[in-house]
Amino acid sequence: MTWYDVLLELERAGDDGTKASVLAEKLLLPQYGLSRLLDRIKKAGHIKCVNCDSDGRAQILFISETGKELRQQMWMIYGAEIQRAIGQKLSVVEAQKLAELLGKLR
């Protein structure tokens, strides 16, 4: 599931990408744990990294095309499980309200 979260945030970052420090804040992960996770995802070919021009120590992370494909495949399973666990228990109005409240937290 953490792979999905990383890939989703990188896809949301779009063409600008994002720094690992920003990603760590969004995912509420410690930097050391995220670094190892990013290394595994990068080795699998699902993210790309480029050096940051404004900060020589940082890298900008981007989702690769294979990363986008993997995230979409994961969503087919993940989304269905969310629907099964939560969706069937909420009315349409309740689901919309939940989405609105969760959007505020994001």
Backbone as JSON, one array per atom type, in Angstrom:
{
  "sequence": "MTWYDVLLELERAGDDGTKASVLAEKLLLPQYGLSRLLDRIKKAGHIKCVNCDSDGRAQILFISETGKELRQQMWMIYGAEIQRAIGQKLSVVEAQKLAELLGKLR",
  "N": [[0.81, -1.18, 0.0], [2.03, 1.2, 0.63], [3.62, 1.64, -1.59], [1.69, 2.25, -3.46], [0.71, 4.68, -2.39], [2.98, 6.35, -2.6], [3.37, 6.34, -5.41], [0.94, 7.47, -6.23], [1.07, 10.08, -5.11], [3.29, 11.06, -6.5], [2.31, 10.97, -9.08], [0.29, 12.85, -8.85], [1.88, 15.08, -8.47], [2.74, 15.66, -10.98], [4.27, 17.13, -13.89], [6.09, 18.7, -12.58], [7.17, 17.24, -10.54], [8.4, 16.16, -7.3], [10.11, 16.82, -4.2], [11.82, 14.49, -2.05], [11.6, 15.12, 0.65], [9.25, 16.62, 0.79], [7.45, 14.7, -0.04], [7.72, 12.89, 2.08], [6.56, 14.36, 4.16], [3.9, 14.57, 3.24], [3.11, 11.9, 3.23], [3.49, 11.16, 5.79], [5.74, 9.76, 6.66], [8.84, 8.66, 8.07], [11.99, 10.08, 7.13], [14.18, 8.29, 6.76], [12.9, 5.8, 6.4], [11.39, 6.3, 4.13], [13.39, 6.77, 2.26], [14.54, 4.22, 1.84], [12.31, 2.89, 0.84], [11.83, 4.39, -1.51], [14.17, 3.75, -2.91], [13.72, 1.02, -3.49], [11.43, 1.21, -5.12], [12.43, 2.74, -7.18], [14.46, 1.04, -8.2], [12.83, -0.89, -9.3], [11.95, 0.46, -11.45], [9.88, 2.32, -11.45], [9.92, 4.96, -10.68], [11.55, 8.08, -11.41], [14.51, 10.0, -10.92], [15.91, 13.24, -10.66], [18.59, 15.55, -10.31], [18.22, 18.32, -8.15], [18.2, 21.65, -9.13], [18.22, 23.92, -7.49], [18.96, 22.99, -5.0], [21.59, 21.28, -4.18], [21.81, 18.91, -2.75], [19.41, 17.64, -2.88], [16.95, 15.68, -4.67], [14.65, 15.62, -7.38], [11.67, 13.91, -7.67], [9.92, 11.81, -9.91], [7.13, 10.15, -11.35], [7.36, 7.26, -13.36], [6.41, 6.02, -16.64], [5.89, 3.28, -16.41], [5.43, 3.24, -13.71], [3.06, 4.7, -13.54], [1.36, 2.93, -14.86], [1.49, 0.72, -13.11], [0.38, 1.86, -10.79], [-2.24, 2.3, -11.64], [-3.07, -0.34, -12.08], [-2.9, -1.28, -9.46], [-4.85, 0.3, -8.3], [-7.2, -0.79, -9.27], [-7.57, -3.04, -7.69], [-7.27, -2.01, -5.08], [-9.2, 0.08, -5.02], [-11.55, -1.39, -5.36], [-11.56, -2.84, -2.99], [-11.81, -0.79, -1.11], [-14.34, 0.12, -1.79], [-15.8, -2.19, -1.14], [-15.31, -2.4, 1.63], [-16.07, 0.09, 2.71], [-17.75, 1.63, 1.01], [-20.21, 0.25, 0.6], [-21.44, 0.64, 2.96], [-22.19, 3.21, 3.24], [-24.39, 5.86, 2.33], [-24.97, 7.59, -0.79], [-24.91, 10.35, -0.3], [-23.63, 10.39, 2.2], [-21.15, 9.3, 1.49], [-20.22, 11.31, -0.24], [-19.97, 13.41, 1.59], [-18.02, 12.35, 3.3], [-15.86, 12.23, 1.49], [-15.52, 14.95, 1.05], [-14.77, 15.84, 3.62], [-12.4, 14.36, 4.03], [-10.92, 15.44, 1.96], [-10.4, 17.98, 2.95], [-8.52, 17.39, 4.89], [-6.4, 16.64, 3.39]],
  "CA": [[0.0, 0.0, 0.0], [2.9, 2.38, 0.62], [4.02, 1.87, -2.97], [0.57, 2.95, -4.09], [0.67, 6.06, -1.89], [4.1, 7.07, -3.22], [3.09, 6.53, -6.84], [-0.18, 8.41, -6.36], [1.56, 11.45, -4.85], [4.17, 11.47, -7.61], [1.45, 11.23, -10.24], [-0.37, 14.14, -8.57], [2.88, 16.14, -8.61], [2.8, 15.96, -12.41], [5.54, 17.41, -14.57], [7.01, 19.39, -11.67], [7.77, 16.29, -9.61], [8.44, 16.61, -5.91], [11.27, 16.41, -3.41], [11.54, 13.42, -1.09], [11.2, 15.72, 1.93], [7.83, 16.99, 0.65], [6.75, 13.43, -0.08], [7.73, 12.35, 3.45], [5.55, 15.12, 4.92], [2.56, 14.22, 2.77], [2.81, 10.51, 3.55], [3.73, 10.99, 7.22], [6.75, 8.73, 6.81], [10.17, 9.17, 8.42], [12.87, 10.21, 5.97], [14.98, 7.08, 6.56], [12.04, 4.76, 5.86], [11.02, 6.69, 2.78], [14.56, 6.6, 1.39], [14.63, 2.8, 1.47], [11.15, 2.6, 0.0], [12.08, 5.0, -2.82], [15.2, 2.96, -3.58], [13.09, -0.2, -4.03], [10.53, 1.57, -6.22], [13.29, 3.2, -8.28], [15.09, -0.16, -8.79], [11.8, -1.56, -10.09], [11.72, 1.27, -12.65], [8.61, 3.03, -11.38], [10.14, 6.39, -10.47], [12.78, 8.66, -11.95], [15.04, 11.06, -10.07], [16.87, 14.17, -11.26], [19.16, 16.46, -9.32], [17.53, 19.6, -7.98], [19.08, 22.76, -9.45], [18.29, 24.89, -6.4], [19.47, 22.35, -3.79], [22.49, 20.25, -4.66], [21.67, 17.66, -2.01], [18.08, 17.07, -3.1], [16.54, 15.19, -5.97], [13.23, 15.75, -7.7], [11.14, 12.6, -8.0], [8.85, 11.77, -10.91], [6.62, 8.82, -11.65], [7.64, 6.83, -14.73], [5.24, 5.45, -17.32], [5.58, 1.98, -15.8], [4.87, 3.56, -12.4], [1.65, 5.05, -13.77], [0.63, 1.7, -15.18], [1.39, -0.07, -11.89], [-0.57, 2.5, -9.88], [-3.58, 2.03, -12.17], [-3.38, -1.75, -11.8], [-3.11, -1.38, -8.02], [-6.12, 0.94, -7.97], [-8.3, -1.7, -9.58], [-7.74, -3.89, -6.51], [-7.4, -1.13, -3.92], [-10.49, 0.76, -5.12], [-12.6, -2.38, -5.13], [-11.55, -3.16, -1.56], [-12.38, 0.37, -0.42], [-15.78, 0.05, -2.06], [-16.35, -3.31, -0.38], [-15.21, -2.16, 3.06], [-16.68, 1.35, 3.14], [-18.78, 2.12, 0.1], [-21.5, -0.4, 0.77], [-21.98, 1.01, 4.26], [-22.53, 4.63, 3.2], [-25.26, 6.33, 1.26], [-24.27, 8.48, -1.72], [-24.72, 11.63, 0.4], [-22.61, 10.16, 3.23], [-19.87, 9.12, 0.8], [-19.8, 12.63, -0.71], [-19.56, 14.16, 2.78], [-16.73, 11.78, 3.72], [-14.85, 12.67, 0.53], [-15.31, 16.37, 1.31], [-14.01, 15.96, 4.87], [-11.05, 13.86, 3.8], [-10.25, 16.42, 1.1], [-9.91, 19.06, 3.8], [-7.33, 16.92, 5.58], [-5.32, 16.51, 2.4]],
  "C": [[0.87, 1.26, 0.0], [3.41, 2.67, -0.79], [2.92, 2.66, -3.68], [0.56, 4.41, -3.68], [1.78, 6.9, -2.51], [3.79, 7.36, -4.68], [1.95, 7.52, -7.07], [0.29, 9.85, -6.15], [2.48, 11.94, -5.95], [3.36, 11.74, -8.87], [0.74, 12.57, -10.07], [0.6, 15.3, -8.74], [3.07, 16.55, -10.07], [4.2, 16.23, -12.93], [6.55, 18.12, -13.68], [7.73, 18.43, -10.75], [7.71, 16.82, -8.19], [9.71, 16.12, -5.24], [10.85, 15.31, -2.44], [11.07, 13.99, 0.24], [9.72, 16.12, 1.91], [6.98, 15.72, 0.65], [6.65, 12.82, 1.32], [6.68, 13.05, 4.31], [4.14, 14.7, 4.53], [2.16, 12.82, 3.21], [3.01, 10.19, 5.03], [4.69, 9.83, 7.49], [8.07, 9.35, 7.25], [11.08, 9.14, 7.2], [13.65, 8.92, 5.7], [14.15, 5.94, 5.96], [11.65, 5.04, 4.42], [12.19, 6.47, 1.82], [14.7, 5.16, 0.92], [13.49, 2.39, 0.54], [11.36, 3.15, -1.41], [13.14, 4.23, -3.59], [14.61, 1.71, -4.22], [12.2, 0.13, -5.23], [11.35, 2.03, -7.44], [13.96, 2.01, -8.98], [14.1, -0.93, -9.66], [11.42, -0.77, -11.34], [10.46, 2.11, -12.64], [8.73, 4.51, -11.05], [11.47, 6.79, -11.11], [13.21, 9.79, -11.02], [15.99, 11.93, -10.89], [17.37, 15.1, -10.16], [18.41, 17.78, -9.33], [18.52, 20.73, -8.22], [19.28, 23.71, -8.27], [18.86, 24.31, -5.1], [20.3, 21.15, -4.23], [22.36, 18.92, -3.97], [20.38, 16.93, -2.34], [17.92, 16.56, -4.52], [15.05, 15.43, -6.14], [12.78, 14.38, -8.21], [9.97, 12.72, -8.96], [8.38, 10.33, -11.06], [6.95, 8.49, -13.11], [6.35, 6.3, -15.36], [4.87, 4.09, -16.72], [5.02, 2.18, -14.39], [3.4, 3.94, -12.5], [0.82, 3.82, -14.04], [0.44, 0.84, -13.93], [0.37, 0.54, -10.94], [-2.0, 2.25, -10.35], [-4.0, 0.59, -11.92], [-3.67, -1.94, -10.31], [-4.46, -0.79, -7.64], [-7.31, 0.02, -8.25], [-8.59, -2.61, -8.38], [-8.05, -3.04, -5.28], [-8.78, -0.46, -3.9], [-11.65, -0.18, -4.84], [-12.69, -2.74, -3.65], [-12.11, -2.01, -0.72], [-13.89, 0.37, -0.59], [-16.43, -1.03, -1.23], [-16.39, -2.99, 1.12], [-16.0, -0.94, 3.54], [-17.9, 1.72, 2.31], [-20.15, 1.53, 0.3], [-22.19, 0.01, 2.07], [-22.44, 2.47, 4.31], [-23.52, 4.92, 2.08], [-24.43, 7.22, 0.34], [-23.96, 9.81, -1.03], [-23.63, 11.49, 1.46], [-21.23, 10.01, 2.6], [-19.33, 10.46, 0.29], [-19.29, 13.48, 0.46], [-18.21, 13.66, 3.27], [-15.61, 12.24, 2.79], [-14.52, 14.15, 0.75], [-14.45, 16.55, 2.56], [-12.58, 15.48, 4.71], [-10.24, 14.79, 2.9], [-9.7, 17.59, 1.89], [-8.63, 18.66, 4.54], [-6.12, 16.83, 4.64], [-4.67, 17.84, 2.21]]
}
